[in-house]
């Protein structure tokens, strides 16, 4: 089984990012998959974005809403994406996957610069 296959039809992904001192922070998030990439929409000023700017090295695993792993942790590389086409595609995929809940979250005021897209590519 391909490491990417375990994310298929899952709702949450636990993203492990690292502080400058090496301490890991695990965060369950919504995600979508497009080809061999996983995408996360998150607040642009969140801690995980800051940590990814410092080091794109991350680990990922499908998980339950509370972050409990439902698969095998895999190494990955993450980056903050600044591409309007990818942003729009991720928005469409999120709306399709999460329906009303995504709309509710985003209706809080998606002002420019409020949210960003993280791209995660497995390295294992």
C-alpha positions as CSV (number, residue, x, y, z in Angstrom):
1,X,0.0,0.0,0.0
2,X,1.2,3.5,-0.9
3,X,1.7,5.8,2.1
4,X,-0.6,8.3,0.4
5,X,-3.5,5.8,0.2
6,X,-4.1,5.9,3.9
7,X,-5.4,9.5,3.6
8,X,-8.1,8.6,1.1
9,X,-11.6,9.2,2.5
10,X,-10.3,10.4,5.8
11,X,-11.7,13.6,7.4
12,X,-8.7,14.7,9.6
13,X,-5.0,14.8,9.3
14,X,-2.7,15.2,12.2
15,X,0.1,17.5,11.2
16,X,3.3,17.4,13.3
17,X,5.4,20.6,12.9
18,X,8.6,21.5,14.8
19,X,9.6,24.6,16.7
20,X,13.1,26.0,16.3
21,X,14.2,24.1,19.5
22,X,13.0,20.8,17.9
23,X,9.9,20.4,20.0
24,X,7.1,18.9,18.0
25,X,3.5,20.2,17.9
26,X,0.7,18.0,16.6
27,X,-2.4,19.6,15.2
28,X,-5.5,17.8,13.8
29,X,-6.7,19.7,10.7
30,X,-9.2,19.3,7.8
31,X,-7.5,18.5,4.5
32,X,-8.1,17.7,0.9
33,X,-6.1,15.5,-1.5
34,X,-5.2,16.4,-5.1
35,X,-3.0,13.9,-6.8
36,X,0.1,13.3,-4.7
37,X,-0.4,16.4,-2.6
38,X,-2.4,17.1,0.6
39,X,-3.7,20.6,1.2
40,X,-4.7,22.4,4.4
41,X,-6.5,25.8,4.7
42,X,-5.5,27.5,7.9
43,X,-5.2,31.0,9.4
44,X,-2.1,32.7,7.8
45,X,-0.8,33.8,11.2
46,X,-1.2,30.4,13.0
47,X,1.6,28.8,14.8
48,X,1.8,25.9,12.3
49,X,2.4,28.4,9.4
50,X,5.2,30.1,11.4
51,X,6.8,26.7,12.2
52,X,6.6,25.6,8.5
53,X,8.3,28.9,7.5
54,X,11.1,28.0,9.8
55,X,11.3,24.4,8.6
56,X,9.1,22.7,6.1
57,X,9.9,19.3,7.6
58,X,6.7,17.8,9.0
59,X,5.1,14.4,9.7
60,X,1.5,13.5,8.9
61,X,-1.0,10.8,9.7
62,X,-4.8,10.4,9.2
63,X,-6.5,10.9,12.5
64,X,-9.7,11.2,14.4
65,X,-11.1,14.6,15.3
66,X,-9.2,14.5,18.7
67,X,-5.9,13.8,16.9
68,X,-5.7,10.1,17.6
69,X,-3.7,8.5,14.7
70,X,-5.7,6.2,12.3
71,X,-2.7,5.1,10.3
72,X,1.1,5.4,10.1
73,X,3.0,8.6,10.6
74,X,4.9,9.5,7.4
75,X,7.6,12.2,6.8
76,X,6.6,15.0,4.5
77,X,7.6,18.4,3.3
78,X,5.2,21.4,3.7
79,X,5.1,24.9,2.3
80,X,2.9,27.9,2.3
81,X,1.4,28.2,-1.2
82,X,0.8,31.6,-2.7
83,X,-0.9,30.7,-6.0
84,X,-4.4,32.0,-6.7
85,X,-5.3,28.9,-8.8
86,X,-4.3,26.4,-6.1
87,X,-6.1,28.6,-3.5
88,X,-9.3,28.5,-5.6
89,X,-9.0,24.7,-6.3
90,X,-8.4,24.0,-2.6
91,X,-11.5,26.1,-1.7
92,X,-13.6,24.1,-4.2
93,X,-12.3,20.7,-2.9
94,X,-12.9,21.8,0.8
95,X,-16.5,22.9,0.0
96,X,-17.2,19.6,-1.7
97,X,-15.7,17.5,1.1
98,X,-16.9,19.4,4.2
99,X,-20.1,21.0,2.8
100,X,-21.9,23.3,5.2
101,X,-19.3,23.1,7.9
102,X,-16.6,24.6,5.6
103,X,-19.0,27.3,4.5
104,X,-19.8,28.1,8.1
105,X,-16.1,28.4,9.0
106,X,-15.2,30.5,6.0
107,X,-18.3,32.8,6.4
108,X,-16.6,34.3,9.5
109,X,-14.9,36.7,7.1
110,X,-12.4,35.4,4.6
111,X,-10.6,38.7,4.3
112,X,-7.4,38.8,2.1
113,X,-4.5,37.5,4.0
114,X,-6.6,35.9,6.7
115,X,-6.2,32.3,5.5
116,X,-3.5,30.5,3.6
117,X,-3.0,27.1,1.9
118,X,-0.4,24.7,3.1
119,X,0.8,22.1,0.6
120,X,2.1,18.8,2.1
121,X,4.1,16.3,0.0
122,X,5.0,13.0,1.5
123,X,8.7,12.2,1.3
124,X,8.5,8.5,2.3
